[in-house]
Amino acid sequence: MRAGTKPKKRTPSRPPAKKRGVKPPHSKGPAKGATPERVRAILAKLDEAYPAASCELHHDNPFQLLISTILSAQCTDERVNQVTATLFPKYPAPKDFAYANPRELEKEIRPTGFFRNKTKSIIGASKRIVEEFGGKVPQTMDELLTLPGVARKTANVVLGTAFGIASGVVVDTHVQRLSGRLDLTRNEDPKKIEQDLMQAIPQDRWILFSHQLIWHGRRVCNARKPRCAECNLEKLCYSKDKLV
Ligand code: SF4
């Protein structure tokens, strides 16, 4: 500081928002419907309707499930199953996808949409599995997230369905819509929805719960025309989308 210059008055730094009792700007807070009692009632109804809900993507091992899940983005499981019926026999191991001809693979997976990006993800993820993980699909969230094209949704599908590891809740379009309609979350961002569901649902139910919600979304609680008259959750549901 130069002689004669007045020292600047320093404003004391504010404590972090959390300490001031201020919510992060984007948090909508817990959903009112996520009380333990109501969650128990919802889970009981889901068990009644879908006691054996499971993943509908055909696969014989964790690697095939990973590939199918990458292909299922913006595509139906039925279409993915049609494509993988010929794809998996042609590329039986991770090394076959890792060093595949990208142009050829693009053509083969074209019916699933976004085929250029999906080809990059499949080849990139397979290469990493071969070169970094000894040809085996890793079994932790952190490791799975290092694979190209793999985000939390895909990682949760693989961990839950292939390995029985409940690391989180799969939040796909159905889980996103239904957890909102059932007032288990007020958030719209999948990461925040997952956090809300992980708080509301007991961990030993995370895997089955996401399968059940996906089944309910496909069979009853459709996006445009939910079949509320046939829904066994109707008494517990006060969504504005209800059609009864
Ligand atoms: S009552 Fe209707 S909106 Fe509510 S969960 Fe059932 S189908 Fe969906």
Boltz pocket constraint, residues with backbone or C-beta under 6 A from the ligand:
constraints:
  - pocket:
      binder: B
      contacts: [[A, 181], [A, 182], [A, 220], [A, 221], [A, 222], [A, 226], [A, 227], [A, 228], [A, 231], [A, 232], [A, 233], [A, 234], [A, 237], [A, 238], [A, 239], [A, 241], [A, 242], [A, 243]]
      max_distance: 6.0
